Amino acid sequence: MSYIEDLPKKKKIQDFFADGDPERTSHTHTAKPTEHKTRIPVTKQNRKKVVTYLDDDTYNIFKRYCQEKDMKPSLVLRHLIKDCLNKPL
């Protein structure tokens, strides 16, 4: 046996970018950070979320009302909350 055969065999990892990743090295860093795409538009990001729970009967009435008015439940809730807050107690 020769000296080379006695050495433990290691897996060789091929270096595809010996001089560095060309895509990363070609970009220059700018002072302005890139804008991230968001699911919610910027104009709506300051809105608050409200969660409510309804019993089965009230929920069914609410869903029927939404279908009759052809409105989304979230929109109906917004209108109801605004109407309620505009009325004197």
N, C-alpha and C positions, 0 to 999 in steps of 0.2 A: 504494500500500500504506500502510496505516495503521500506527501504532506498535504497536498490539495484535497485529496479524497477524505482525509480525516477532519477537515474543517466542517463545522455545521453548515448546512445549506439554509440560506435565508431567502425569503421571497424578495424579489426586486420590485420596487415601486417605480413605475415609469414616470418621469417628470415631463409632462406635456409642455410646460412653459418654463423652460430652463432660464430664460431671461426675465421672467415675471409674466403675469397674466396681461396680455396685450390690451384687453378691454379695460382693465382696472388702471393700467399705467397710462393709457391714452387720455383719460379724462383728467381735466384739471379741476381742482377744488375751487368753488366759487364762494364768495362771502354770503350769498343769499341761499338759504336752504331751499330744497325743492319742495313744492307744494304737494301734499299727500291727498289722494282722492279719498273722500269720505262718503259713507252711505247716506248721511243726512246732510242736506245743503247747509251752508254757513248761516243763512238767514233763519233757519229753524233750530239751530243748535242750542240756543238759549232758552228754549221751551222746557217746561218741567213735565215730568211724567206723573200721571195719577192712576192708581190702581183701585178698583172697587170690586166687591163681591156681591152677587145678587142671588136670591133664592130662585128655585126653578120656575115658579109662577111669574115672578117679576122679570126674569131673564127671557122667558117665552114672550111676554108682552112687549118687552124691549125689542127683541128680534123681529117680531111682527111689525112693530112701528117702523123699524129701519127698512123693512122690505116694502111697506106701504109707501113710505116717503122716498124710496130708492136712494138711500143715503148710507154711507159707511157708519158703523157703530161709533167709531172715534169722532166723526164729525157731529153726529147726533149728540154725543156726550158734551162736546165743546159748546154746542148751542144751548143745551139744557143748563150747563153750569153758568154760562154768561147770562141767560135769562134769569136764573135764580139769584145771581149776585146783583143784578140790576133792580130787582124788586125790593122794596123796603121790607124790613122784618116786622 
